Amino acid sequence: MATDAVLEIEGLDVAFDTGRREPQKVLEDISLTIPRETISVILGPSGCGKSTLLNVVAGLVAPTSGRIVAARRERPLETAYVFQNARLLPWLTVRQNIEFALQSRSVPKALWKERVEQKLELVGLTSVLREYPLRLSGGMQQRVGIARALAVEPDLLLMDEPFSHLDEISAKALREETVRICQTSRVTVLFITHDMSEAAFLADTIYMMRSNPGRIAHRVDVTLPRPRSFSDPALYELQGSLATEFYDLIDAQEERHAA
Ligand SMILES: Nc1ncnc2c1ncn2[C@@H]1O[C@H](COP(=O)(O)OP(=O)(O)OP(=O)(O)O)[C@@H](O)[C@H]1O
């Protein structure tokens, strides 16, 4: 295993039993390495198995075959999720929502106050500690969701299309925040999207997937310097080449389907 990797996945297959004669193969021969303190992006069309891949990494879905090797072998890999919706508990305050996550991971109570305040500060939201989630905007709720995930100090942060339900201005701000947080807090991220510009802006490495079954079709190492700007022509260029590859894949798939 590479010395700077948090996780390596080797030859991973996932098939679901759907009651038909043959199990449905959703992921096939997935291999990837996630280096420490980087952002790896899985880019793929709807239904190609992106969320399933994250669920395997989180230990929620068992692979049919293949290996997942975590760098820290002395204990299971600690992961935390940020979903499309923040999924905050509406009857708990922001502080209590984050404390709930800390409690569920058995983080000692003596650490809670500092963790909650530090992570809320990181997402720029210290003023909402006592608020209830429904009084916050969608973007603020998502920031709390990120703070909650960071509070457990995971080895790997799993982000499943976390900004896809936000307006474009909030989404852009949160993409910038994600990069800043990763750099200042030395977090490692596995990020799912089907948005080319989001992938180009965030990623150190992009794994482009195709469907039926989900496979990694291309790996793109993004060498654009940081901080990146949404208006950088080089970013547009990368986004354009990702789009070309992406739609070529979809066309090839439709041709295979029709044959
Ligand atoms: N527990 C399950 N049992 C059976 N089939 C499943 C299960 N979970 C996912 N699938 C199937 O696996 C395929 C991939 O689903 P998945 O949600 O991983 O795709 P995705 O790329 O994340 O899609 P989207 O971008 O639309 O969220 C789909 O056909 C889905 O119906």
The ligand as an SDF file (V2000), in Angstrom:
LIG
                    3D

 31 33  0  0  0  0  0  0  0  0999 V2000
  -29.5380   -2.2400   -1.8350 N   0  0  0  0  0  0  0  0  0  0  0  0
  -29.7340   -2.3490   -3.1520 C   0  0  0  0  0  0  0  0  0  0  0  0
  -30.3680   -3.4280   -3.6580 N   0  0  0  0  0  0  0  0  0  0  0  0
  -30.5480   -3.5440   -4.9930 C   0  0  0  0  0  0  0  0  0  0  0  0
  -30.1210   -2.6430   -5.9110 N   0  0  0  0  0  0  0  0  0  0  0  0
  -29.5040   -1.5530   -5.4430 C   0  0  0  0  0  0  0  0  0  0  0  0
  -29.2710   -1.3360   -4.0490 C   0  0  0  0  0  0  0  0  0  0  0  0
  -28.6030   -0.1690   -3.8980 N   0  0  0  0  0  0  0  0  0  0  0  0
  -28.4230    0.3380   -5.1400 C   0  0  0  0  0  0  0  0  0  0  0  0
  -28.9640   -0.4830   -6.0530 N   0  0  0  0  0  0  0  0  0  0  0  0
  -28.9410   -0.2990   -7.5170 C   0  0  0  0  0  0  0  0  0  0  0  0
  -27.5820   -0.0460   -7.8720 O   0  0  0  0  0  0  0  0  0  0  0  0
  -27.5240    0.8660   -8.9650 C   0  0  0  0  0  0  0  0  0  0  0  0
  -26.5900    2.0010   -8.6060 C   0  0  0  0  0  0  0  0  0  0  0  0
  -27.1750    2.8110   -7.5910 O   0  0  0  0  0  0  0  0  0  0  0  0
  -26.4030    4.0330   -6.9010 P   0  0  0  0  0  0  0  0  0  0  0  0
  -27.3920    4.7360   -6.0200 O   0  0  0  0  0  0  0  0  0  0  0  0
  -25.1650    3.5280   -6.2820 O   0  0  0  0  0  0  0  0  0  0  0  0
  -26.0590    4.9160   -8.1740 O   0  0  0  0  0  0  0  0  0  0  0  0
  -25.5920    6.4560   -8.2460 P   0  0  0  0  0  0  0  0  0  0  0  0
  -24.5630    6.5130   -9.3190 O   0  0  0  0  0  0  0  0  0  0  0  0
  -25.2170    6.9320   -6.9060 O   0  0  0  0  0  0  0  0  0  0  0  0
  -26.9330    7.1550   -8.7310 O   0  0  0  0  0  0  0  0  0  0  0  0
  -27.4460    8.6910   -8.5050 P   0  0  0  0  0  0  0  0  0  0  0  0
  -26.4130    9.5890   -9.1110 O   0  0  0  0  0  0  0  0  0  0  0  0
  -28.7400    8.7290   -9.2470 O   0  0  0  0  0  0  0  0  0  0  0  0
  -27.6050    8.8740   -7.0260 O   0  0  0  0  0  0  0  0  0  0  0  0
  -28.9620    1.3070   -9.2460 C   0  0  0  0  0  0  0  0  0  0  0  0
  -29.4500    0.5580  -10.3340 O   0  0  0  0  0  0  0  0  0  0  0  0
  -29.6940    0.9520   -7.9630 C   0  0  0  0  0  0  0  0  0  0  0  0
  -31.0360    0.6480   -8.2310 O   0  0  0  0  0  0  0  0  0  0  0  0
  1  2  1  0
  2  3  1  0
  2  7  2  0
  3  4  2  0
  4  5  1  0
  5  6  2  0
  6  7  1  0
  6 10  1  0
  7  8  1  0
  8  9  2  0
  9 10  1  0
 10 11  1  0
 11 12  1  0
 11 30  1  0
 12 13  1  0
 13 14  1  0
 13 28  1  0
 14 15  1  0
 15 16  1  0
 16 17  2  0
 16 18  1  0
 16 19  1  0
 19 20  1  0
 20 21  2  0
 20 22  1  0
 20 23  1  0
 23 24  1  0
 24 25  2  0
 24 26  1  0
 24 27  1  0
 28 29  1  0
 28 30  1  0
 30 31  1  0
M  END
$$$$
